[in-house]
Amino acid sequence: CVHTENCFVPISEIIGVEETELSKKQRHIGKWQKMARPHAFTVYYVKKARKHRWRCSDVTFWCVDEHLCNQWIGALKELLEKQKSRPKQLLVYINPYGGKRQGKRIYEQKVAPLFSLASISTDVIVTERANHAKDNLFEVNINKYDGVVCVGGDGMFSEVMHGLIGRMQKDSGIDQNNPKAPLVQCNIRIGIIPAGSTDCICYSTVGISDPVTSALHIIIGDCQPLDVSSVHHNNTFLKYYVSLLGYGFYGDILKDSEKKRWMGPMRYDFSGFKTFLFHHYYEGTISFQPAKHTLGSPRDKDSCRTGCHICKQSEQQLAEQQKESGLKHEEDEEEWKVIKGKFLAINAVNMSCACPRSPKGLSPAAHLADGSADLILVRKCSRFDFLRYLVRHKNQDDQFDFSFVNVYRVKSFQFTSKLSEDNESNVMDIGKKRFGHFCRDHPSCCCNTANTTWNCDGETLDSSAIEVRVHCQLMKLFARGIEENGKDEAAYSQSSTEQLL
């Protein structure tokens, strides 16, 4: 069997194989004009470009023997069938309203043809209202699917995630309102086709916000475990989040930007500038459990990458710790650390939260699946110092190298306000008694929920007093984490000796 160029592709990165009809023009090129009737087949495969971008490329093989050509096609299709991690049946939710309202077009023009090429069958649901996908996930026969795909922004992903995790807990009889309940892991992977105004989660787990790249990760069956944090108030479940839970600066930005959705993505810049000028701070008490199981730390500059050894070993360490301690909550209480103060920003991140505007993110060394979150406390400081801190998110300097910034790697944490603290004799009872609210230390202070907003993965959360717990690798994505760099990617795709063409 002869082909026109040298091309080395591992079976794991082949998308599909099809018999090819040669045109009359092609038959009369060079050596093929001597053949009575050349036969051909085309192999479609993943081609890795710069900055984590993937594309579908193809190479056509020609030969004179029809039987030999069919043998090759059959052998390659048989090898693809043996790739057990690949999905065959997907449930797809499309948000037609998110971002620039391009979700349906992006899926139909860029993604659906690739799924068809890879022989993946799909059930597609175009959502008609908020929580349509979430509600539907509680009703469908979820076991018939190999994965769930959401087409939209971070909000659409959050909706699908809540539906899938909630469905798993319901089927297993787990009470989500119990903050200490061990949640059941979701083995059904979620794929994200970015089509929103913000695609932070896609950027942090794939390395780029690009529909074709994400579709190809789904097709070849990549799998990336992901930590999920639960948020509770007064033993009542509020939300899950996988990237950012922010209070103060980032909560105020979101609250203000929600009133200006007509501005599009530009509203975040406007609201950010406005929030910075107002410079509010909040007084209260934070208690947290250090993540003693993880091998990393927020300032070790050991970024989470494909096949991350810290995530793998931290998962094992956490499992061993839980096996030893069992349900000894009294021992857990002894590990809590308490910090009181006035804060400009309180951020808890499960991943780096990197995006095109902030390539390193809020916490560059945060890990996707180590069972911990990075708790970042920005204390009251001058407006100039706070600006210096914000600018660090866009350069290579250590953004935690300020006297007014503290960062801790934690597995759970709680918040209460000074107002509540005055009525509590024991700070360690946080979470057992009724939470108060953060009090804005400002002339216009008004202690009610209207003034207190959390930014929970880009959605507002009005309960300011919360209890948060990280659930190690609760769910899985069709992703592989961020690969090291372009050179490593090229070496990876050419050095693999697994069943090469």
N, C-alpha and C positions, 0 to 999 in steps of 0.2 A: 504494500500500500504506500503510495507516494503522496507527499504534500509539498506546498510551495515554499514553506519557511520552517525554520527550527522553532519549536514551541514546546516547552515543558510545563505541564499542568498536572497537579495532583488530582486524583479522582474526587477528593473532598471539595474541590473548587470548580468542578464542572457543573454547569447549570442544567444543560439538557443536550440531547443528541437527536438530529433529524436527518432523514434521507433528503438529498438535494437534487433537484432537476437542473442539469446544466443547460444553459442557453446555447443557441447555435454559435453565437459569437465566442463563448468560452470554449466550445469544442474545437475551434479552429486556432487556438492559441498554441504556439510552439509545438512541443512534442505530442500534444493531444490530437493534432490533426491526423496523425497516423493511425489513431485508434478508431475502430469501427463505431463503438458506442461506449464512451467512458461512463463509469458510474461513480457517484460521489455521496458523501455524507458530511454534515457540518456539525462541529462540536462548539457549543456555546459555553464560555467559561468566564470566571471572574478575573478581571484585569485591574491590578492595583495602581492607582495614580498617586499624585502628591497629596499631602495633608489628609490622609486617611480616606480619600475618595475612591470608591470602587465603581467600575463600569462593566457592562456586559460586552465582551468581545467574542469573536468567532474565528475559526479556522476550518477550511474545507479540504477534505482528503479525497483524492481521485484515484480510481483504479479501473482496469479494464474488465476484471472478473466480477460479475454481479453477485455471485454466491459469496465470494470473499468480502465484498462490501457489506452484504447483509449480515455476515458473521461478525464483522466489526461492530455494526450497529447493535446487534443483539448482545454481544459481550459487554459493551459499554453500558447499555441500559440495565443489564443484570448487575453490574458493579454499582451503579447508582441506586438500584433497589436495595442493596445491602447497606447503604448509608442510613442506619436506623435512626439517627438523630434528626433526619430531615422530616419536616411536616408534610402530610399528604392531604389533610383536611383542615381548613382554617375558617374561623368565624371572624368576619371583618366588620368593624363599626366605623362609619365615616361621619365626621362632623362637618356639615356643609356650611356652617356659619362662622367657624373659627378663623382667626388670622385675617387673611385677605379673601376669605370665602372661596378658596381654590381647592379645598380638600377633595371634592368629588372629581374635579378635572385631573388633579395630580394622580389620584388612584387609577382612574380609567385610562389615562394616556401613558403613564410612566410605570405603574406597578402591576396592574392586571395583566398586561402582555408578558411580563417576566414570570408571573405565577403560572400562566398558561404554558409557557415554554418549559417550565420545570414540572409540568403535569400535576400542579397543586389545584385541588378543587376548593371552591370558596362559597360560603354563604354570606352575602353582603347585606348589611342593614344600614340605611342612611338615617341617622338620628333626627327626630323631629322636635325634640324639646330637651331641656336640661334633665339629666339623670335617666334618659331613655335607655342608654346602654347599661347603666348600673342596674336598673329595674329588670331589664331583659335577661341579664346574666343570672338572676335568681330563678328564672323560668325555663331557660333552654336546657336541653340534654347536653350538658357540658362535656360528658365523657366521650362523645363522638368526635371531638375536635382535638387536634394536636397542638393547637395554639390559638390565641386571640390576638387580633391585630387592630390597633386603633389608628385612624387617620385623622390627625389634628394636632393641636398643641399640647402643652403640659396639662391643661385643664381636662382635655379629653382622656389623656393617659390616667390622670387621677381618678376620673369617673370609672374607667374600666378596671383599674386596680381595686377601688373600693368594692365594686361589684363582685370581682373574682375572689378577693380575700373574704368578703362577707359571705359569699356562697359557700366557700370551703368551711368556714367556721359553723355556719348553719347546718350543713350536712353532717358535721362532726359533733354537733351538740355543744359547741363552745360558746360561752357567754362573753360577747365582746365588751360588755359594760364592766367586766371585772378587769381592772388594770394589771393584775398579777397573773391572769390566765395565760398558760402557755399556748400560743396559737399554732394551728396546724399549717404546715408549709404548703404552698401552692406549687404543684408540679407542672401545671399547664403554663407554658411560657407566653409572655406578652411581647408582641412586636410593635414598634412605634414607627409609623410613617409620618415624618414631620411635615406639618402643613399649618402651623400656627404662627402667632406673632412672637412667641418665645418657645424655644425647644431646648431648654437647659438640660433635661434628662437625657435626651438623645445625644447631645453634644458631649456630655460627660461619660457616656457609656459606649459610644461608637467612635467619637472623635470628630464628628462633623454632622451638621444638620443638612442631610441630603436624602431625598426620597428613594432614589435608585440604590444608593449605598445601603440604606436600611433594608430595602426589599431583598437585596442579595444576601445580607446577613441572615434574614429569615429563611430564604430558600436553602442555603447550605446547612441550616440547622444549628447555628451557633447558640451557645447557652452561657449566660452570665448571671450568677446568683446576685441578689440585691437585698441589702438590709432595709427593713421598713420600721418606722417608729410609730407608735400609737399615742394619741393625745386624749387624755381623760380630764373631766372636771366633776368633782363630787361623785366618784364612782359611776360616772356616765360617760360612755364613749362619744368622742367628738369627731376625730378624723385620723387618717393615716397620712404620713408624708414620707418621701424618699430623698428629698433634696434639702430644702430650707424651711426652717421654722424661725421666723424673725420678729422681734418686738422692738419698739422704739423706732429707729430710723427706717428700717425696711418695712415695718408694719404701717408707719405713717405714709410712706411713699405709695404703698398699695391702696390704702384707704383713700388717698387723694386722687390717685390715677383712675380708680373705678368710676369716679364722677366725670372723667374726661375720656371715656372710651371712643368718643367720636374723633379724637385726635389720632387714633391708631397707635402704632408702637412708639411714636414720638412723645406720647403722654408720660412715659417713664422718665424721660430726660427732664421734661417740664416739672413733673411732680418731685423728682429728685432734687432739683435746684431749689424749688420752693421749700421743701422739707428741710434742706440744709440751712436755709436762711432763718427758719424759725428756731432751730437748734433746741428742741425740747429734751429734757432728761427725766428719768423715772427712778423713784426710790423704792427699794424693796429687798427681799431676802431670797437668795437662790441656794438650794441644797442639791447635791448631786452625789452619785455613786461613781467613783473612778473605775475606768475599764481596765482592771488589773490583768485581764486575760490577754489583751492584745500586745503584740510584740513591737508595735510601732508607737510613735508619739507625734503630736501635731507639728512639731518643729524639726523633725528628723530629715525632711526633704526627700523622703523615700516615697515617691509618687506611686499611686495604684496603676498598674499596667496589666496587660493581658497575662493570665496565668499567675497573678500576684501571689507571692509566697507568704506575705503577711496575712492576707485574707484566709488562705488555706490553713496556716498554722494557728491563727487566732480562733478560727472556727473549732479546731480540735481542742485547743486549750479551754475555750468556753464550755464545750461539751463535758470535758473532764471536771471542771469546776462545778458545774451544775449537778453532775453525778455524785460528787463528794458531798456537797452541801444539801442537796435535796430541796426540801421546802422549809429550811430554817430561816424564816423571815427575821427573827430576832438578831441573828448574826448579820444579816444584810443591813439592818438598821444601824449597826455599829460602824459600818463603813461610810456612812454619809458625811460629807463635808459641807459646811455652811459658809456662805459669803453674804455680807450685807453691804449695801452701797447705793450710790446714785449712778445710773447708767444711761448713756446715750443710745446704745444698741445692745441687744441680747440676741445672739444668733446661734442656732443649733443646726449643724449641717451633717447629713449622712454621707455626702459625697463632696468633691471639691467645689461643685457649683460653677465649674468653668463654663464660659460662653465666649463668643467672638469678641465681646467688649472687655472681658476679663479672662484672658487665656489661662491664668493660674487659678482663678476662682477665689472664693472666700477663705478656703482652707486647702492650700495646694497639696498637702500630704494626707488628706482625708481618704478613707478607703471605702470601696463599694460594698464589701461583704465581710467585714471583720467584726460585726456585732457591736459596733460602737458609733458614737457621734462626737463631733468636735464642738464643744460649747465655748463660744467666743463672747467675752464680756468687754465692752468698751465703756470705760468709766467716764464720768463727767470730766470734760476738758475744754480747752478753748476752741473756738470755731476754727482757728488756724491749725491747731493740732489735729482736729478731727478731719480736716481737709487733707492733711499730710497722710493720715491713715487711709482715707478713701483712694488717694492717688496710688498708693502701694499696690492696689488690686490690678493695676495696669502695667506694672513694671516687674523687674526681677528681684527687687529688694525684699527682705524679710518683713512681711506686713505685720508680724506680731512683735517686732522689736521697738515697742513703745512702753513707757512706764505705765500708761493708762489702759493698756490692752492686756488681758489675760486669756489664755486658751487652755482648755482641759479636755482630755479624751474620756468620755463618760459612757455608761451603759443605761443610766436613767437619771432623771433630774426633775425638780419641782420648783415652782415659783409661788411666792406670796408677797403681798404688798406691806408697806409699813403700817397701813391702816389695820390690816388683819393681824400683823405681828403684835401690835399694842394690846390686842385682846387675847393673845396666846401666851401662856406661861412657858410652854416648851416648844421650841422651834422644830424639834424632831417629830412633832405631831402633825406636821404639814401633810396634807393629803388625807388625814384621818378625820379632820374637822372641816368645817365649811371654809372654803377659800375666800379671801377678800379680793380687792381689785388693786392693781397698780395705781398709785396716785401720781399724777403729773405735778411735779414741783414747779409750778408756773403761776403767775398772777391770776390766770383764768382757770385755775384748777377746778375740776368738777368731777367728783369720784362716782362716775356711772359708766356703764358698759359702752355708751356711745363714744367715749374718749379712749377706749382701750381696744386695739385691734392687733391681732397677730397676722403675719404673712405666712400662711401654711401652703407651701408649694404653689404660690401665686394666687391663693384664694384666701378671702378674709375669714378670720375666726374671732368672734367677739368676746369669748370667755377669756379674760386675761389671766385668771388663776388656773394653772393647769399642772397635770402630772404626765410625764413623758417617759416611755420605755422603748428601748431599741430591741427589735426582734431580728436575730441573726439569720440572714439568708431566707427570709420569709417567702420571697418570690423569685422568679427567674425571668430574664429577658432574652429575646433573640439578639444577642450581642456577644462580644468577646472582650469588652473593656478596650482601653486605648492602647494600640500597638506602639512600640517605642518610637520609630521614625520611618521615613520613606525608604532609607537604605536597608533597614532591617526587614521591611515588608517585602522589598524586591528579593532579598536573599531568601526569605521564608518561602516565597512562591516558586523559587527556582531550585532550592536545595533539597526540597522534600523528595524522598525517594519512594514514597508510597504510591505504587501503581501508576507510574508515569506513562504518558502517551509518547 
